[in-house]
């Protein structure tokens, strides 16, 4: 456990805004790439399932490394962890941009191209990105000491991700309208900016503030597993539509590669707007408890999934994605903040890593499964996502953990 002196010496001035800025730049880089994934795969001659496998491999790396990064963020400090991760992310995505250019020119093709995509975008970038959310969440849990502030802090992480989704959709979509290579070049530049921000501005914690041996948390821990299961379900449902959004846009609207990138960017922009409104306006002002956030958010997202199933035109497509983003934006702070209110300080890093691993686990199967199901029948992966989200809504409504939620005394102030 953390000695009392270490707790007493924690600084009153936090660097949450700076850390959130770094999170924003990292996710802006990731989201800038999303609008062009579908047209890029077709331009370089890769099948839909190969892109699904690449993203699934990245998710496997998140699962494998999130617990490591989360605990190391408490024992090494936030700055060393983020510098290492962002250096790896910048290098791998710079090489990925070069590889994509070679693929579009026909210099690297087939199995070699696919294997390189998996190595760089899957293994390299997946390992790097796994460090960012656990580090930010563990830090916020460490410096916030009441339920309302904790929920707002965790919502801040989601809010900057939502802003990044909006900005990434705009940047990626607009740049792709000029050339598919433009977003690919922008990604490592954004990651390098995040690396510079962390390297130059983020201060290291004094040794007294570090946790020498952060505790491990089992995913079966009765305090946290219901939240993990709810989060797993939510992000599994999202995973069934996230990768195929570009394919849905291109096939339903009959667009070419450049127009698909632009319109997919607009669709993802709607999801980002929904997430941003939820986590910057609804969550802070509602002051709902984590269980309430989960119940309301999962219900709203379910409505969005149901509306997305039929092909009823561009307006409904964008509106349904907006609702999904809004619902997940409301629910996610309940999922991430809820279990932090039930564990001790020396467990926060392990818990943050466990949450990150759970999120990553949802994208191990869902992208590959969704692209395969899409090849069988276009609405099928959306239907599966809707069913999963419906089960989540029922679970958070009925399970006793959410009906009788009681934060630890050190957080509740009792």
N, C-alpha and C positions, 0 to 999 in steps of 0.2 A: 504493500500500500504506500501512497505518497505521504512522506512525513509532514506534520503540521507546519513546520517552518517553510517548506516549499510552497504550500498552499497560501500561507500568509504573505509570501513574497511575490505572488503573482502580480503583474502590473495592472494598474487601473485603466490605463490607456491601451486599448486593443488595436490590432492592425487588421481587423475584419474587413474594412473597405479595401485595403491594399490586397488582401488575399482574394477577395471577391473579384477584384480587377484582373488578377492573374487567372482565376477560373474563367472569367469572361473571355479573355484572349485565347485560352486553350480551346474552349468550346466554340468560339467564333471560327477558329481554324477548322475544327471538325465539321461544323455545320456548313461552312463555305463549300466543302467538298460534296455534301449530300445531294444537292440538286443535279449534279452531273454524273453520279454513280451509274445510273441506268444508261444514259446515252454513251458514257465513256466505255462501259462494258461492251456495247454493241459496236462502237467505233474500233476497238482493239480486237474484236472477234472472240470475246469470252461469253459463255452462256450465262443465263440468269443464275443457275445453281452454283456456278463458280464464284460469282460475286457473293452469293449467300454463304458459301463455305469460307470465303475470306473474312467476312464479318463475324462468322461464328468462331473462327480461330482467334480473332481479336477478343471476343467475349471469353473464350477459354483462358486466355492470358490474364484477363481481368479477374476471373475467378481464382486463378492460381496465385496471383501476386497481390491482390487487394489487402488480405490480412497482413501480409508482410509489410506493405507500405504503411498501413494504418498504425501498426504497432511501432514501426521504426520512426514514424512522425512524432511519437511521444518519447522515444529513447534517443534518437539522433537529433531531433529538432525539425521543425517544418522547413526551414530554408535548405538544408542539405538534401532533403528528400525531393523537394520541388526542383532544385537546380539539376539534380541527377535525372529526374524524370523528363524535364523539359528539354534538356540537352539531347536525350535519346529521341524524343518526339520530333524535334527539329531536324535531326540528322536523317531519321527514317523517312519523313515526309518529303524532304528535299530529294532523296534518292527515288522515292515513289514518283515524284513529278518527272524526273528524268526517265524513269522506266516507262511511264505512260507515253511520253513523247516518242520513245523508241518503238513502242507498241503501235502507235498510230502511223508511224512511218514504215511498219512492217519489218523492222530490223530484229525485234524480239517478238516471237509469236508462240502460240500453242502452249505446250506444257511448261516451257521455260518461263513464259510470261506469267502464267497462272501461279507457278511456284514462287516467283518473285513477288507477285502481289500478296500472296499469303505470308511470305517472310517479312515484307516491309509493312504493309498496311495491317496485316494480321498480328504477327508475333511482336514486331518491334513497336509499332504504335499502340497496340493493345496493352502491352506491358507498361508503357510510359503513361498512358491516359489513366491507368488504374490507380496511380498515386494521387491524382488531383482531388477527387471528391472525398476520399477518406481523410486526407490531410486537412482539408478545409472544415469538414464536419467535426473531426476530433478537436480542432482548435476552437471552434465555436462552442462545442460542448464544454470545453475547458474554461472558457472565460465568461460564460453566461450562467446565472445562478438562480433563475426562477423560470417557471413554465412558460409564461408569456414571452419573455425575452429569448428563451431557447427556441421556441417555435418560430419567432420572427427571424432569428438568425439563420435557422435551417431554411426558412422560406427565402431568405436572401440568396442562398446558394442556388435554389431553384429559379429565383427571379433573374439572376444574371445568366443562367442557362437559357431561360426563356428569351431574354434580350438577345443573347447570342444566336438563338434559333431564328429570331426575326432578322437580325442583322446579317447572319450567315445566308439566310434564304435570299435576301436582297443582293448581297455581294456576290454570292455564287451564281444566282440567276442572271444578274446583269452582266457579270463578267463572261458567263458562258454564252451570252448573246453575241459577244465579239469573237470569242474563240474558246474552245474547251480547255486549252492549256492555261488560260488566264487564271481561273480559280486554283488550279493545281500549283501554280507558282505562288499565289497569294498565301496558301496554307502554311508553308514553312516560314514565310516572313512574319505571319501573325504569331506563330509559336516562338520564333526568335524574339519578338517583342515581349512576350510573356516571360521568357527566360531572362531578358535584360531587366525587366521590372523586378522580378524576384531577386536576381543577383545583386542589383544595386540598391534596392529600397527595403526589402524585407529584413528585419533585424533577427538575429539569432537569439534564442532564449538562453538566459543564464543556466548554468549546470543545475542549479537548485530547482529550476522549474521543470526539468526533464524527469521522466519516469524511467528508472533504470531497467526495470523488468516489467513492462506492461502485461497485464493479465490477458490470457486467452479467454474467449467466450465461445461456448459450443452453440452451434445453430439450433440444438435441441433445448437450450436453456429456456425454462418455462416463462421467464420474464420477457423474452424477446421473440420466440419463434412465431407467435401469431402475427406480429408485425412483419416479420420476414416473409411469411407465407403470403400475406396480403400484398406486400410489395412485389414478390415474385409473380403473383398472378397479374398484377397491373402491368408490369413491364413485359411479361410474356405476351399479353394481349397487344401491347404496343408493338412488340417485335414482329407480330404477324402482319402488320401493315406498314411498318416504317421502311423496310427495304423495298417493298413493292410499290410504294407511292409513285415513283417515277414511271414504272411500267403501267400502273393504272391510268395515270395522266396521259401517257403516250397512246395507249390502246383505246381508251374511251373517247379521247378527243381527236385521234388521228393526226398527231403532230410529228414533225421531223425532229432530229436530234437537238438542234439549237433551240427550237421553240419548246421542246419538252423540258430542257433545262430551265428556261425562263418561267414556264408555267408551274413546274414543280417547285421552283423557288417561291412563287406566289402562294402555292398550297401550303408549303412548310412555314411561310410567313404567317399564315392564318393560325396554324398550330402554336407558333411562337407568341403571337399576340394573345391568344387564349391563356397560355401558360404565364405570360408576363402579367396580365390583368389579375389572374388568380393569386399569384404570389407576391405582387407588389401592392395590390389594393384589397382584394377580398380577404385573404388570410390575415394580414395585420389588423384590419379593421373589424373583422368578425370576432376575433378573440375566441374562436372555437377551440375546443380541446382536440388533441390528436385523433381520438376515435370519431368525433363528429366530422372532422376534416375528411377522414377516410370514407365515411358513409356518404356524405354529400358528393365528394369528388368522384367516387366510383359510379354513382348513379348517373351523374352528368356525362361521364365518359361513355357509359353504356349506351345512352341515348345517341351519342355521336357515332358509335360503332353500328348501331342498327340503321341509322340514316345513310351510312356509307355503303351498305350492302347493294341496294339497287343502283343501276346506272340511270340516273335521272338528270344528268347534265352537270355543267361546271359549277353552277351556283350551289347546288346541294353538296357536291364533292367538297368544295371549300368550306361550306358551313359545317358539315359533319366533322371535318378535321379540326376546325376551330373549337367545336364542343369537346372533342377528345383532348385537345391541348388544355382547355379550360378545366375539365374534370381532373385530369392528371395533375395539373398545377395546384388544384385545391387539395388533392389527396396526398401528394408526395411529402409535404412538410409533416403531415400526420404520421406517415410511415417512417420518416427519418428522425424526427424529433421525439416521437413517442417512446421508443425503447431507451433513448439517452436519459430520459427522466426516471428510469427504473434501475440504472446501474451506477457504480461508483466511478470516481475519476480515473483510477488506474485501469479501468475496463473500457474507457471511451475509445481509445485507439483501436483496440481489438474489435469493438462493436462497429466502428466506422468502416473498418476493413471488411467485416462480415456483411454489412449493408452493401458495400461496393461489390463484393463477391456475389451476393444475391442478385444484384442488378445485372452483373455480367453473365451469370448463369442463365438468365432469361433469354439472352441473345446467343447462347450456344446452339440451341435447337431451333428456335423460332425463325431466324432468317432463312436457314436452309430449308426448313419445313414449309415456310410460306412461299418461297420461290418454287418449290416442287409442286405444292398444291395449286399455285397460280397457273402452272403449266397444265394441270388437269382441268380446272374450271376456275375462271377468274374470280368469282365471288367467294370461293371456298375459304381462303385464308382469312377473309374479313369475317365470315360467319364463325369460324373457330375463335377468332379474337373476341367477338361479341359474347360467345358462350362463356369464355374464360372470365371476361369482365363481369358478366352476370353472376358467376359463382363468387367472385370477390365481393360484390355488393351484398350478397346474402351472408357471407362469412363474417364481414365486419359488422353486420347488423345483429347477428345472433351469438357470436362467440363471447363467453364470459369475460375474457381479458379486456375487451372493448366496452363491455357494459359496466364493469367495475374497475375503472382506471384510477390508480392512486400513485402519484409520484413519490420518490424517496423523500424522507424528511429534509435532507440537505438542499433539495430543490424546491419543495413545497413551502419550506420555511417553518415547518411545525417542529 
